[in-house]
Every structure is written in structure tokens, then in C-alpha cells.
């Protein structure tokens, strides 16, 4: 069993995680969003009990099993340095940067997201189906 701490109204709370699949908790997502600041450019979508985080229309992170996974980029890899942990957010997914204790460091996390979003390609726009 693993442990994860998050701040709720100034009080640290503990998630006790077992390593089988479980849906993410909205309080954890709210904590992550709070750490990233109040930017109106950051949003989320709930999908299958997990969450996708967007900067405008760019998907830059996933929250799965109450863990934050940032899409891998070269600049993100350089920024994280020797603390880098890569893991797939769900079975069959490509590895992403798993953010652990650094989640508590707002400035560090904001900079990582800034570097990541800058490097990620623009999403491909879906073409409308013609009937």
C-alpha cells in the first residue's frame, strides 16, 4: 500500500493507495489544479474515472489512480533531471513523467507544465464528417 498526501483547506490529508486500479478522486484533481494556479487556460475532462488536463486545447497531463502523469518532452526531461520517474498512467499506455513529491512545489510544477506545453505539438483538428 502506498501513501499520498494532499492539502485540503490548509490541512494535509492522506490518500492510502493500493496498487490495483481505482478511479481518481476529485479532491486530488482539485489539489493539482490549485498547485497549477488559477489560470483559465487550464481545464480538465473526466474520462472513465480518470482525468485529462488541458492547457487551452493541448492535452498535457493525465491524473490516473490519484497520480499526476505529465506528457514526456525533451525540455521536461532536462528540467526534471535525475529525479525523473517514467511510468505508464494505465495499462498499455506509453510512459509519462510521474510526478511524486515535487507536486508540492508549485513553482517547479508550473515551470514543468510551461516547458511541456511549449514543446507539445498543436493538436490535430478533427475534420467534420460529410454525409
SEROKOL-236144 format. One record per residue (C-alpha): x, y, z. Coordinates in steps of 0.02 Angstrom, whole numbers, padded with zeros to 5 digits, always signed. Layout:
! residues N
XYZ/...
END
This chain:
! residues 131
+00000+00000+00000/+00067+00173-00045/+00030+00341+00033/-00004+00508-00049/-00028+00673+00039/-00129+00821-00022/-00177+00987+00053/-00362+01014+00089/-00407+01184+00163/-00231+01203+00231/-00231+01031+00312/-00132+00887+00242/-00239+00735+00209/-00179+00561+00163/-00236+00451+00021/-00196+00269+00053/-00168+00189-00114/-00167+00007-00155/-00085-00033-00319/-00237-00104-00405/-00335+00011-00520/-00450+00136-00440/-00534+00293-00504/-00456+00459-00463/-00530+00569-00329/-00598+00742-00375/-00511+00815-00220/-00343+00758-00287/-00379+00837-00456/-00432+00998-00369/-00268+00996-00272/-00167+00976-00434/-00264+01119-00515/-00234+01227-00361/-00048+01190-00373/-00051+01248-00554/-00135+01413-00509/-00297+01491-00561/-00260+01501-00747/-00417+01498-00852/-00313+01411-00986/-00304+01252-00881/-00454+01137-00883/-00494+00953-00858/-00608+00820-00927/-00663+00667-00831/-00650+00506-00931/-00679+00330-00867/-00649+00382-00686/-00485+00469-00729/-00444+00646-00786/-00360+00730-00932/-00281+00902-00902/-00277+01030-01042/-00189+01195-01071/-00309+01279-01192/-00338+01132-01310/-00172+01042-01281/-00179+00885-01176/-00026+00896-01063/-00061+00777-00919/-00167+00636-00850/-00223+00600-00674/-00241+00413-00652/-00256+00321-00486/-00230+00489-00397/-00060+00513-00477/-00005+00651-00595/+00073+00599-00761/+00146+00736-00872/+00171+00703-01058/+00355+00674-01093/+00456+00806-01185/+00641+00837-01207/+00637+01001-01110/+00535+00920-00972/+00660+00778-00959/+00804+00903-00944/+00709+01007-00816/+00667+00858-00704/+00845+00790-00717/+00899+00648-00603/+00731+00643-00511/+00644+00582-00669/+00523+00437-00647/+00433+00370-00800/+00283+00255-00791/+00129+00221-00896/-00027+00303-00824/-00131+00149-00866/-00100-00023-00937/-00047-00015-01119/-00006+00171-01117/+00161+00248-01164/+00265+00303-01014/+00242+00480-00948/+00332+00580-00814/+00262+00525-00646/+00263+00673-00528/+00287+00625-00347/+00346+00736-00205/+00380+00883-00323/+00191+00900-00338/+00204+01003-00178/+00320+01130-00262/+00202+01248-00356/+00336+01349-00444/+00428+01192-00502/+00266+01113-00565/+00210+01270-00656/+00379+01282-00743/+00370+01099-00795/+00196+01124-00868/+00253+01284-00957/+00400+01193-01038/+00292+01043-01082/+00152+01142-01163/+00275+01247-01262/+00355+01091-01336/+00200+00987-01369/+00132+00996-01547/-00033+01078-01582/-00174+00951-01580/-00240+00894-01747/-00411+00963-01781/-00542+00834-01821/-00623+00852-01989/-00812+00854-01993/-00889+00700-02070/-00982+00735-02230/-01146+00647-02259/
END
